[in-house]
């Protein structure tokens, strides 16, 4: 079985130049999914960099609220963060990327899983992807 048809992979934040502010990913609609794994990369490791999840009942995100206990901070060595939110209690979620003044955001990806309807459509405009089942050895 290939896993790509069971998940939805979306780039929810592109590169952002260095600045000392919090940036937010695109808002994800979790209808039809059990959870989401956010994968975020930043440019510079520092103790004040990190991520946390937020949720809302409003698709526009007008009343986004932090999810308790979801803040992950760097210990000044990490530049990559993985945060899994399983069964959020509200329909819309996003990731907040907390960063210092000299830190870039490289990218943030969301992998929604536990789809109630399969196969799942992926954002093929933002990614080059293929699936290979039992490939033989040889030139890639």
C-alpha positions, 0 to 999 in steps of 0.5 A, a space after each residue: 500500500 502506498 501511504 500518499 493516497 491516505 494523507 494530504 500533504 500541503 505547503 502551508 507557509 513558504 520562505 519568509 525573510 528574517 524578522 522578529 515576529 510570529 508568523 502563521 501558517 495557512 489555516 487548514 480545514 480538518 473536516 474529514 481528517 483525524 489529525 495533522 502533522 506540521 513540519 516546520 524548518 527555520 534558518 537559525 537555531 536560537 532558544 527563542 524560536 519555536 512553534 505552537 498550534 492554534 484552532 478556531 471554529 471560524 474558517 477565517 481564523 478570527 478567534 484563533 486560540 493557542 492549544 494548551 501544551 503545544 509550544 515546542 521551543 528550540 534549545 538553541 540547536 534545533 532548526 526543525 520542528 514536528 508537531 502532531 495534533 490528533 483530533 483537534 476539538 475545533 475544525 480549523 487549525 494552523 501553526 504559529 512559528 515563533 522566531 527571533 530577529 535573525 531567523 528565516 522561516 524556510 517552509 512549513 508543511 502539513 500532513 493531514 492523516 486519518 482521512 475519512 474518504 480516500 484517496 486524498 487529493 494532494 497539492 500537486 502544484 506545490 510539489 513534485 512527487 512520485 510513488 514507486 512500488 518495489 523499485 529495482 536497483 539501478 540509476 535513479 
